[in-house]
Amino acid sequence: MVCSTRMSSHLLKLTTVSEFYFTKYKSSAPLLGWIQRIQNGQIQIDGEAVKDPNTVLRSGSKLVYHRLPWKEPDTPYSLDILYEDDDLIALNKPSGLQVLPGGLFQQRTLLTQLQWWFGKKDTSTGARELHPVPVHRLGRGTSGILLCAKTKLAKTKLAAYFAEGTSLVGSSNLDQDCGTGRKLSKIYRALADGLVEEDEVVIQQPIGVVRYPGVAKGLYVASPEGKSAFSKVVVLERDRKKNCTLVKVEIQSGRPHQIRIHLAYIGHPLVGDPLYVAGGQPKCFDTDLVDDAAAFAEDGGYRSQISLFLGIVDIICMLIKWSYLTC
């Protein structure tokens, strides 16, 4: 793929080629990513490839970026419907399948599969139905129940139910028993590293964003300046031989990577987590772990090679209890 840009005088203030692309296309890659692309010879100025990121641009120059072709990694390809009515569908999302397009995954996503499946139904029946859309997300490495709305009313109500718990976090009305009295609860099972001593742990560590090499929009970590978050961890089984603990985690809020960060914060990160370590902070950055900066940002540290974590993280599941959809 080729993208051309013509430099105009009002855009130019002694800008280097790396600064220009990073400033204009921040969502595509971090600064390090653009520097690597320049050094690979993927950018031309007036027909000549440049490999020096500090090359100063001139007014009127024509820039051409050659994006390398890529093949999306293999993903599970199955839609297991657990429940369906006129308002919603509950799907069993497998580990390794991304919900929405992003990073390396543009076509091989759950949303694409939904659109294809219901488009096929429209063709066979001759009737045009509203295609269901996910009302929340599960991480690519997470398996479990994903709710998809089939109507505008269902989408509005389910979105409100998901937001209900998050809005209470940090207030005096927070329900320490999580799901009590709520119309929708989110319950996960996870395999944590080490032996969790307490039978029950409540974690209220805020989660915020910090700048991090290789992640264009910043990385979510445990941070006192972050947004409030609430997780309740209950020990289900301790495996002393393998030095790990099976836990149930019910979350009142829904911050990105919340369970991974909170378990790591108390010193028990998910078994096999390639990013978060004790304290809810990231491991030292290693450029060898990053095949594509955008994909790294989307997945929060899970490598694009799915086989790295499938066998380990597949134990994570999400159980959602819902009710009163039409009340």
C-alpha positions as a printed NumPy array, in Angstrom:
array([[  0.   ,   0.   ,   0.   ],
       [  1.309,   3.457,  -0.952],
       [  0.363,   6.746,   0.741],
       [  1.496,  10.049,  -0.809],
       [  1.715,  13.455,   0.889],
       [  2.717,  16.839,  -0.536],
       [  4.407,  19.22 ,   1.917],
       [  2.963,  22.748,   2.015],
       [  4.647,  25.752,   3.552],
       [  2.078,  26.18 ,   6.35 ],
       [  2.829,  22.627,   7.573],
       [  6.584,  23.068,   7.519],
       [  8.609,  24.498,  10.413],
       [ 12.011,  22.795,  10.087],
       [ 10.318,  19.445,  10.607],
       [ 12.204,  16.172,  10.308],
       [ 10.635,  13.272,   8.411],
       [ 10.201,  11.23 ,  11.612],
       [  8.576,  14.15 ,  13.454],
       [  6.227,  14.791,  10.538],
       [  4.905,  11.237,  10.305],
       [  4.637,  10.773,  14.071],
       [  2.75 ,  14.066,  14.485],
       [  0.419,  13.556,  11.505],
       [ -0.217,   9.81 ,  11.947],
       [  0.052,   9.187,  15.685],
       [ -2.604,   6.485,  15.634],
       [ -0.633,   4.439,  13.11 ],
       [  2.554,   3.983,  15.14 ],
       [  4.608,   5.511,  17.969],
       [  7.716,   7.549,  17.18 ],
       [  9.926,   4.464,  17.468],
       [  7.743,   2.687,  14.909],
       [  8.106,   5.494,  12.358],
       [ 11.869,   5.639,  12.909],
       [ 12.081,   1.909,  12.185],
       [ 10.015,   2.321,   8.998],
       [ 12.26 ,   5.145,   7.796],
       [ 15.399,   3.13 ,   8.507],
       [ 13.855,   0.236,   6.558],
       [ 13.611,   2.483,   3.496],
       [  9.806,   2.553,   3.446],
       [  9.584,   6.341,   2.963],
       [ 10.629,   8.287,  -0.112],
       [ 11.147,  12.028,  -0.475],
       [ 10.834,  13.282,  -4.055],
       [ 11.343,   9.747,  -5.375],
       [ 14.408,   8.948,  -3.271],
       [ 14.325,   6.555,  -0.305],
       [ 15.55 ,   8.134,   2.921],
       [ 16.906,   6.188,   5.873],
       [ 17.859,   9.046,   8.172],
       [ 14.931,   9.862,  10.518],
       [ 16.41 ,  13.333,  11.116],
       [ 16.215,  14.383,   7.444],
       [ 14.732,  17.906,   7.359],
       [ 11.762,  18.331,   5.006],
       [ 11.532,  21.104,   2.404],
       [  8.422,  22.949,   1.264],
       [  6.909,  21.342,  -1.827],
       [  8.525,  17.935,  -1.253],
       [  6.491,  14.846,  -2.107],
       [  6.519,  12.123,   0.535],
       [  5.563,   8.533,  -0.243],
       [  5.123,   5.864,   2.436],
       [  5.227,   2.216,   1.339],
       [  3.387,   0.123,   3.901],
       [  4.52 ,  -3.48 ,   3.887],
       [  1.862,  -6.122,   3.199],
       [  0.824,  -8.327,   6.07 ],
       [ -1.166, -11.465,   6.66 ],
       [ -3.547, -11.586,   9.581],
       [ -2.671, -14.303,  12.088],
       [ -4.977, -17.312,  12.284],
       [ -7.874, -17.027,  14.732],
       [-10.674, -19.323,  15.907],
       [-13.54 , -19.329,  13.44 ],
       [-16.704, -20.398,  15.164],
       [-19.821, -18.717,  16.504],
       [-21.138, -20.655,  19.46 ],
       [-24.524, -19.151,  20.361],
       [-25.436, -19.78 ,  24.001],
       [-28.691, -17.83 ,  24.016],
       [-30.733, -15.803,  21.538],
       [-34.047, -13.958,  21.549],
       [-35.521, -10.96 ,  19.739],
       [-33.334,  -8.517,  21.697],
       [-29.915, -10.038,  22.22 ],
       [-27.463, -12.842,  21.512],
       [-25.06 , -14.352,  24.043],
       [-21.961, -15.786,  22.353],
       [-19.233, -18.011,  23.759],
       [-16.154, -16.08 ,  22.599],
       [-13.083, -18.31 ,  22.283],
       [ -9.625, -17.248,  23.388],
       [ -7.595, -15.836,  20.509],
       [-10.469, -14.056,  18.74 ],
       [-10.459, -10.248,  18.81 ],
       [-13.867,  -8.589,  19.2  ],
       [-13.412,  -5.421,  17.1  ],
       [-11.009,  -4.594,  14.239],
       [ -7.666,  -3.16 ,  15.315],
       [ -3.93 ,  -3.653,  14.917],
       [ -3.108,  -6.81 ,  12.973],
       [ -6.734,  -7.956,  13.034],
       [ -8.98 ,  -6.184,  10.533],
       [-11.03 ,  -9.048,   9.082],
       [-10.578, -11.974,  11.449],
       [-12.671, -10.559,  14.272],
       [-15.844, -11.528,  16.065],
       [-17.664,  -8.501,  14.628],
       [-16.764,  -9.56 ,  11.083],
       [-18.037, -13.061,  11.752],
       [-21.314, -11.667,  13.109],
       [-21.796,  -9.492,  10.025],
       [-21.032, -12.401,   7.698],
       [-23.323, -14.819,   9.557],
       [-26.333, -12.508,   9.638],
       [-25.696, -11.322,   6.105],
       [-25.881, -14.959,   5.055],
       [-29.169, -15.353,   6.972],
       [-30.59 , -12.281,   5.203],
       [-29.727, -13.809,   1.836],
       [-31.279, -17.192,   2.632],
       [-34.519, -15.839,   4.139],
       [-34.964, -12.766,   1.962],
       [-35.62 , -10.692,   5.091],
       [-33.319,  -7.922,   6.206],
       [-32.643,  -7.998,   9.951],
       [-30.69 ,  -5.625,  12.141],
       [-27.204,  -7.058,  12.542],
       [-26.239,  -7.566,  16.212],
       [-23.362,  -5.565,  17.661],
       [-21.24 ,  -6.266,  20.779],
       [-22.15 ,  -4.04 ,  23.725],
       [-18.911,  -4.699,  25.615],
       [-15.484,  -6.173,  24.942],
       [-13.443,  -9.133,  26.043],
       [ -9.689,  -9.158,  25.516],
       [ -8.365, -11.236,  22.645],
       [ -6.864, -13.746,  25.063],
       [-10.037, -14.018,  27.143],
       [-12.762, -16.594,  26.579],
       [-16.332, -16.289,  27.827],
       [-19.771, -14.829,  27.294],
       [-20.101, -11.812,  25.015],
       [-23.454, -10.009,  24.794],
       [-24.552,  -8.56 ,  21.451],
       [-27.611,  -6.354,  20.998],
       [-30.039,  -6.913,  18.134],
       [-32.138,  -3.799,  18.732],
       [-31.47 ,  -0.176,  19.638],
       [-33.42 ,  -0.615,  22.88 ],
       [-31.342,  -3.614,  23.895],
       [-28.097,  -1.803,  23.064],
       [-29.113,   1.227,  25.127],
       [-30.223,  -0.79 ,  28.152],
       [-27.29 ,  -3.207,  28.148],
       [-24.817,  -0.336,  27.81 ],
       [-26.486,   1.342,  30.795],
       [-26.245,  -1.873,  32.827],
       [-22.532,  -2.193,  32.088],
       [-21.962,   1.452,  33.027],
       [-23.964,   1.11 ,  36.246],
       [-21.188,  -0.461,  38.301],
       [-18.424,   1.776,  36.964],
       [-20.372,   4.913,  37.879],
       [-20.555,   3.802,  41.527],
       [-16.848,   3.047,  41.93 ],
       [-15.191,   5.656,  44.089],
       [-18.503,   6.798,  45.62 ],
       [-20.024,   6.056,  49.015],
       [-22.72 ,   3.988,  47.288],
       [-20.272,   1.306,  46.175],
       [-21.664,  -2.182,  46.67 ],
       [-18.962,  -4.277,  48.345],
       [-20.866,  -7.422,  47.361],
       [-20.569,  -6.415,  43.682],
       [-23.537,  -8.049,  41.983],
       [-26.097,  -7.57 ,  44.731],
       [-29.005,  -5.489,  43.445],
       [-27.477,  -4.939,  40.007],
       [-29.131,  -6.073,  36.793],
       [-25.85 ,  -7.29 ,  35.304],
       [-22.717,  -8.69 ,  36.896],
       [-19.371,  -9.672,  35.399],
       [-17.659, -12.708,  36.9  ],
       [-14.349, -14.089,  35.666],
       [-12.192, -17.071,  36.504],
       [ -8.45 , -16.659,  36.238],
       [ -5.294, -18.603,  37.019],
       [ -3.011, -16.447,  39.15 ],
       [  0.685, -16.995,  39.704],
       [  1.682, -18.032,  43.221],
       [ -0.49 , -18.918,  46.198],
       [ -3.004, -16.259,  47.226],
       [ -3.064, -16.491,  51.027],
       [ -6.332, -14.689,  51.778],
       [ -9.567, -16.46 ,  50.843],
       [-11.057, -13.157,  49.71 ],
       [ -9.357,  -9.946,  48.586],
       [-10.942,  -6.601,  47.658],
       [ -8.782,  -4.457,  45.369],
       [ -9.539,  -0.77 ,  44.836],
       [ -6.344,   0.335,  43.125],
       [ -6.904,   3.102,  40.534],
       [ -5.847,   2.401,  36.949],
       [ -4.329,   5.052,  34.707],
       [ -2.374,   5.529,  31.493],
       [  1.376,   6.148,  31.232],
       [  3.609,   6.721,  28.232],
       [  5.311,   3.497,  27.228],
       [  7.649,   2.646,  24.322],
       [  5.855,   0.789,  21.548],
       [  2.325,   1.713,  22.666],
       [  1.016,   4.687,  20.691],
       [ -1.833,   5.669,  23.022],
       [ -0.136,   4.807,  26.304],
       [ -0.247,   1.759,  28.555],
       [ -2.745,   1.092,  31.362],
       [ -1.065,   0.442,  34.718],
       [ -1.762,   0.652,  38.444],
       [ -1.517,   4.367,  39.162],
       [ -2.657,   6.547,  42.098],
       [ -3.531,   9.268,  39.558],
       [ -5.744,   6.905,  37.539],
       [ -9.477,   6.247,  37.555],
       [-11.149,   4.319,  40.371],
       [-11.459,   0.562,  39.909],
       [-12.936,  -2.208,  42.065],
       [-12.302,  -5.966,  41.938],
       [-13.351,  -8.69 ,  44.358],
       [-11.152, -11.806,  44.285],
       [-12.28 , -15.105,  45.819],
       [ -9.965, -18.115,  45.985],
       [-11.463, -21.276,  44.471],
       [ -8.475, -23.611,  44.551],
       [ -4.782, -23.47 ,  45.486],
       [ -2.366, -25.71 ,  43.599],
       [  0.735, -25.875,  45.776],
       [  2.499, -28.272,  43.439],
       [  2.231, -25.906,  40.445],
       [  2.401, -22.773,  42.626],
       [ -0.733, -21.152,  41.236],
       [ -4.234, -20.227,  42.417],
       [ -7.574, -20.504,  40.628],
       [ -9.626, -17.437,  41.555],
       [-13.042, -15.966,  40.854],
       [-12.93 , -12.254,  40.097],
       [-16.018, -10.073,  40.092],
       [-15.453,  -6.543,  38.864],
       [-17.636,  -3.55 ,  39.654],
       [-15.847,  -1.312,  37.152],
       [-14.579,  -2.127,  33.682],
       [-11.184,  -0.497,  33.206],
       [ -8.932,  -1.801,  30.408],
       [ -6.889,  -4.831,  31.535],
       [ -8.375,  -4.41 ,  35.017],
       [ -8.089,  -8.028,  36.162],
       [ -4.563,  -8.388,  34.816],
       [ -3.466,  -5.177,  36.523],
       [ -5.261,  -5.809,  39.829],
       [ -3.989,  -9.373,  40.216],
       [ -0.479,  -8.21 ,  39.387],
       [ -0.89 ,  -5.336,  41.856],
       [ -1.356,  -7.773,  44.762],
       [  1.647,  -9.784,  43.611],
       [ -0.196, -12.547,  41.713],
       [ -0.199, -11.754,  37.962],
       [ -1.977, -14.065,  35.55 ],
       [  0.027, -17.176,  34.783],
       [  1.881, -16.499,  31.535],
       [  1.056, -12.78 ,  31.371],
       [  3.778, -11.372,  29.091],
       [  3.355,  -7.784,  30.239],
       [  2.263,  -7.113,  33.824],
       [  4.34 ,  -8.043,  36.868],
       [  3.94 ,  -7.597,  40.638],
       [  2.706,  -4.122,  41.511],
       [  0.572,  -3.811,  38.382],
       [  3.463,  -2.384,  36.394],
       [  4.842,  -3.512,  32.999],
       [  7.963,  -5.54 ,  32.454],
       [ 10.958,  -3.816,  30.927],
       [ 10.238,  -3.003,  27.307],
       [ 11.81 ,  -5.37 ,  24.772],
       [ 11.552,  -4.404,  21.106],
       [ 12.023,  -8.049,  20.113],
       [  8.532,  -8.738,  21.491],
       [  6.879,  -6.236,  19.176],
       [  6.057,  -7.304,  15.615],
       [  3.662,  -4.411,  15.001],
       [  3.354,  -1.384,  17.236],
       [ -0.345,  -0.865,  16.565],
       [ -1.16 ,  -4.488,  17.348],
       [  0.895,  -4.261,  20.525],
       [ -1.109,  -1.256,  21.641],
       [ -4.433,  -2.948,  20.928],
       [ -3.592,  -6.152,  22.778],
       [ -1.894,  -4.595,  25.776],
       [  1.201,  -6.736,  25.504],
       [  0.008, -10.05 ,  24.121],
       [  2.139, -10.953,  21.117],
       [  0.463, -11.473,  17.783],
       [  1.586, -15.119,  17.838],
       [ -1.517, -16.526,  19.517],
       [  0.097, -19.845,  20.437],
       [  2.187, -18.035,  23.058],
       [ -0.731, -17.633,  25.428],
       [ -3.675, -19.69 ,  24.167],
       [ -3.071, -22.706,  26.377],
       [ -2.483, -20.567,  29.449],
       [ -5.077, -17.838,  29.247],
       [ -7.893, -19.983,  27.872],
       [ -8.865, -20.835,  31.458],
       [-10.12 , -17.259,  31.89 ],
       [-13.841, -17.173,  31.356],
       [-16.568, -14.611,  31.797],
       [-19.952, -15.429,  33.25 ],
       [-22.635, -12.793,  32.986],
       [-25.997, -12.882,  34.665],
       [-28.544, -10.569,  33.08 ],
       [-32.174,  -9.793,  33.733],
       [-34.909,  -7.2  ,  33.295],
       [-33.921,  -6.419,  29.729],
       [-37.351,  -5.198,  28.795],
       [-38.451,  -3.744,  32.123]])
